[in-house]
Amino acid sequence: MAIADLKNVLKIFGGAEVGEEAQQELFKEVLMMTLARAADADISIQAVEVDRIREIIKEHTGEEVSSADIRVAARAELYAEATLLKYLSSVRKKMANKDRVSIVHALADVFRIDKAVSVLEIDFFNGVAEALQVTPAEIAGLVAGSVD
């Protein structure tokens, strides 16, 4: 995954349409971008968070990313032209609902890994969930229908 350049991010933000293959690439990049920024949400990138982000990305995409890639993607300067939340709001319609929910669930996982959640992390989580328009029911895993 050539994560440092985030090619699809720039294309989508520029208004390009998304096919199925591009949608999967978009999910990978949004997952990486969101989780990397999450590691820095409390102004302190913890090694345990970076390790968990690497595991989550491998679980969701099958791809390996380096700690360095995550730290580069976490840098706020990459978002000089637009904030992460503005970007997420602009691409949410181009993403599958299950992918948006997966990103929010992964974000909660990252925040819990160091056994302490800060106010800054909660604010970041709420902003991402709102930008991706993930509902409280979706966050809780509640789906209409029979429950097994």
N, C-alpha and C positions, 0 to 999 in steps of 0.2 A: 504494500500500500504506500504509494508516494504521498504521504500525508503532509509533508512540509509545504507543498504548493497548493493543496486543496483546490484543484482545478474546477471541480463541479460547483463548489461554493461560489466562485467568481462568476461562472456561467449562469447559474440560477439567479444569483443576486442581480445579474444584468438583465434578467427577464426571459431567459431561454426556457423552452418547453422541456418536459422530462418524460422520456419513454420508460418502459419497465426496467431495462438494464441500467439506465441512468438513475432511476429511482433507487435501486439497490446501492449504487455508488454514492448517491446523495445520503442515504441512511448511514453508510459507513463513515462518511465525512462528518455528518452532523453528530453522530455518536462520539467520534473522536474529538471533535471541536468542543462539544458540550462537556464531556467528561474531563478533558484536559483543563478547560477553564474552571471546572469544579475543583480540581486539585489546588487551584490558586485562589478560590473564593474567599478563604479566610486569611489571605495574605501569607500563607505558609504552606509550601508544597511538601507534604510528608512522603517519605519513601514508600510507606505502606499503602498510601493512596495511589501512587504511581504504579506499584505492583498490581494492585487490584484493578486499576484501569486497564492494564495490559491483559490481565486475565479475562475481563469482561469483553474486551474487543475480540480476543481470540474466540471466546464462547459464541459471540453473536455473528462474527464474520469469518472465522476460520483463519484469520490473518494475524501474523505477528507484528507488533510494533515495538520499537525500542523505547527505553526510558527517555532518551534524548528527543525522540519525535514528540513524545507527550509533553516534555518540558518546553519545546519550541512552540507547540500548538497552544500551550497555556499562556504564552506571552500576550499581554493585552495590546501590544503594538500592532499585532496582526489584524486587529479590528479597528484600526484608526478611522477608516471610512464609515463604518457602521458598527453599532454595538451588536453583541451576540444576540441579545433579545430581539432587536430589530430584524436581524437576519433570520432568526427562528420564526418570527411572525410572518416574514415574507415567503418562507419556503414550506410552511406547515401544510398548505393546500396541495403541495406537490408530493407530500409524503403519505404513505399508508398509515391509517390510524394505529394499527398494531405496532408500527415502527416508532411512532411518537410516544406511545405508552411504554414501549421497551426502553426508550431513552430516559424517560422519567424514572422508571423503576431502577435502571442502572445507576442513575444519579443518586438516588436514595442509598443504594448499596455502597457507593463510593463514600458518601458522607458518614455512614455508620462504621466503616472499616477501622477507624482509629479510636473507636469507643467514646468519642465525644463529638457532638454536633454544635457548632457555633451559631450565633445569631446571623452572622454574615452568610453562612452556608444555608440556613433556612430561607433567608431573603433571596439568595441565588436560586434555590430550589423552587420557591413560589414563582419567581419571575420566569423561569424556564417552563414550568407547568402551564402558566398563564399564556406565555408566548406560543406554546405548542397546542394550546386549547385542549389540554388533557383534563377531564373532569375528575372530581373527587371520587366518584364511583369507579372510574377506570383506574385511578391510583390505588384504590383499595382492592382491585381485582374483582369487582362486582359486575357481572354480565347477566342480562335478562335471560331467563330460561331455567332449565332444570339444573340443580346443583348435585354433584356426585360426592 
